Amino acid sequence: MTIRTLLASLALIAGSLFQPTLHAAQSAPTALDKSIDLSVGDHVKVHQLLTQLQQAVAKHNAVVVADFVHYPIKVNPGKKPFTIKSEKEFIKDYDRIITQDIQDAILKQKYENLFVNSQGAMIGDGEVWISGFCRDKSCKQSDIKIGTIQDTKNLKP
């Protein structure tokens, strides 16, 4: 057996080992996925946004987090609500907006445990909501972004 034959055999074996993973990733949408598709938009985009948001928050990357937000956004980090009109403002006020409680909710959230309703997909106990936003009047084009950021522990009933 030559080295070339051996390497080809190993490549075939390795390829067959990874095939089940590819099939699992292409499995049929779950009930949660379908609910997100109806209420928010594309469940794949929501899953990607959640994953990328968690990575950005873990790295304290205000620029990336700011890109996930729909503007203007009214935020309520616990004391007094205020409106953020742009990414630049969000980046400047990141530490006032993404408090420890909000950060914890984002980092602990698992995709399969998202709560979904007509408002969007809820992270934590409502600290962050991911929603679909129309980019045109017919809503044929839309963005999936963060539409709500709030500290639910300090909200008054």
C-alpha positions as CSV (number, residue, x, y, z in Angstrom):
1,M,0.0,0.0,0.0
2,T,1.4,3.3,-1.0
3,I,1.2,6.5,1.1
4,R,-1.2,8.0,-1.5
5,T,-3.5,5.0,-1.2
6,L,-3.3,5.1,2.6
7,L,-4.1,8.9,2.7
8,A,-7.1,8.4,0.3
9,S,-8.4,5.6,2.5
10,L,-8.1,7.8,5.6
11,A,-9.8,10.6,3.9
12,L,-12.8,8.3,3.0
13,I,-13.0,7.1,6.6
14,A,-12.8,10.6,8.0
15,G,-15.5,11.7,5.6
16,S,-17.9,8.9,6.6
17,L,-17.4,9.8,10.3
18,F,-18.5,13.4,9.7
19,Q,-21.5,12.6,7.5
20,P,-24.0,12.1,10.3
21,T,-23.2,15.6,11.6
22,L,-24.0,17.1,8.2
23,H,-27.4,15.3,8.1
24,A,-28.2,16.5,11.7
25,A,-27.5,20.1,10.8
26,Q,-30.0,19.8,7.9
27,S,-32.8,18.2,9.9
28,A,-36.4,19.3,9.7
29,P,-37.4,22.5,11.5
30,T,-38.6,22.0,15.0
31,A,-41.8,23.5,16.4
32,L,-39.6,26.3,17.9
33,D,-38.1,27.0,14.5
34,K,-41.5,27.2,12.8
35,S,-42.8,29.5,15.6
36,I,-39.8,31.8,15.0
37,D,-40.3,31.7,11.3
38,L,-43.9,32.9,11.7
39,S,-43.4,35.4,14.5
40,V,-39.9,36.9,13.8
41,G,-38.7,35.8,10.4
42,D,-36.0,33.3,9.6
43,H,-35.1,31.0,12.5
44,V,-31.6,30.4,11.1
45,K,-30.9,34.1,11.3
46,V,-32.3,34.3,14.9
47,H,-30.1,31.4,15.9
48,Q,-27.0,33.1,14.3
49,L,-27.9,36.4,15.9
50,L,-28.2,34.8,19.3
51,T,-24.9,33.0,18.9
52,Q,-23.0,36.0,17.6
53,L,-24.6,38.2,20.3
54,Q,-23.4,35.9,23.0
55,Q,-19.9,35.8,21.6
56,A,-19.8,39.6,21.3
57,V,-21.2,40.2,24.9
58,A,-18.7,37.7,26.3
59,K,-15.9,39.7,24.7
60,H,-17.4,43.0,25.7
61,N,-17.5,44.0,22.0
62,A,-19.8,47.0,21.9
63,V,-19.3,47.6,18.2
64,V,-20.6,44.1,17.2
65,V,-23.5,44.3,19.7
66,A,-24.5,47.7,18.5
67,D,-24.7,46.3,14.9
68,F,-27.4,43.9,16.1
69,V,-29.7,46.6,17.4
70,H,-32.6,48.3,15.6
71,Y,-32.5,52.1,16.0
72,P,-33.9,54.1,17.6
73,I,-34.3,51.9,20.6
74,K,-35.7,52.7,24.0
75,V,-33.6,50.9,26.6
76,N,-34.4,50.5,30.3
77,P,-31.3,49.2,32.1
78,G,-33.0,49.5,35.4
79,K,-33.1,53.1,36.7
80,K,-34.4,55.4,34.1
81,P,-35.3,54.6,30.4
82,F,-33.6,56.4,27.7
83,T,-33.5,56.3,23.9
84,I,-30.5,55.4,21.8
85,K,-30.6,56.8,18.3
86,S,-27.5,55.3,16.6
87,E,-24.8,52.7,16.8
88,K,-22.4,55.5,17.9
89,E,-24.6,56.3,20.9
90,F,-25.0,52.7,21.7
91,I,-21.2,52.1,21.7
92,K,-20.6,55.1,23.9
93,D,-23.3,54.0,26.4
94,Y,-22.7,50.2,26.2
95,D,-21.8,49.8,29.9
96,R,-25.0,51.7,30.9
97,I,-27.1,49.5,28.6
98,I,-25.7,46.1,28.9
99,T,-25.7,45.8,32.7
100,Q,-24.5,42.7,34.5
101,D,-28.1,41.3,34.7
102,I,-28.7,41.8,31.0
103,Q,-25.3,40.3,30.2
104,D,-26.0,37.3,32.3
105,A,-29.4,36.7,30.7
106,I,-27.8,36.9,27.2
107,L,-25.0,34.5,28.1
108,K,-27.2,31.9,29.8
109,Q,-29.8,31.8,27.0
110,K,-30.0,28.6,25.0
111,Y,-31.6,28.7,21.5
112,E,-33.9,25.8,22.2
113,N,-35.3,27.5,25.3
114,L,-36.3,30.8,23.6
115,F,-39.8,32.0,24.3
116,V,-41.6,33.2,21.1
117,N,-44.7,35.3,20.6
118,S,-45.9,38.0,18.4
119,Q,-43.3,40.4,19.9
120,G,-40.4,38.2,18.9
121,A,-38.0,35.8,20.5
122,M,-37.3,36.6,24.2
123,I,-34.0,36.2,25.9
124,G,-34.0,35.5,29.6
125,D,-37.1,36.9,31.4
126,G,-37.6,39.6,28.7
127,E,-34.2,41.4,29.1
128,V,-33.7,41.3,25.3
129,W,-36.2,40.7,22.5
130,I,-35.2,39.8,19.0
131,S,-37.8,40.9,16.4
132,G,-38.3,41.3,12.7
133,F,-38.3,44.8,11.3
134,C,-39.7,45.7,7.8
135,R,-37.3,47.6,5.6
136,D,-40.0,48.5,3.0
137,K,-43.8,49.2,3.1
138,S,-44.7,45.7,1.8
139,C,-42.4,44.1,4.3
140,K,-40.8,41.9,1.5
141,Q,-37.5,42.9,3.0
142,S,-36.9,42.7,6.7
143,D,-34.1,42.7,9.2
144,I,-33.9,40.6,12.4
145,K,-32.5,42.8,15.1
146,I,-32.7,43.5,18.8
147,G,-35.8,45.7,19.5
148,T,-35.9,45.7,23.3
149,I,-33.2,45.8,26.0
150,Q,-34.4,46.1,29.6
151,D,-33.6,45.0,33.1
152,T,-36.7,43.0,34.1
153,K,-35.6,42.7,37.7
154,N,-36.1,46.4,38.3
155,L,-39.3,47.0,36.2
156,K,-42.3,48.2,38.1
157,P,-45.6,46.3,37.6
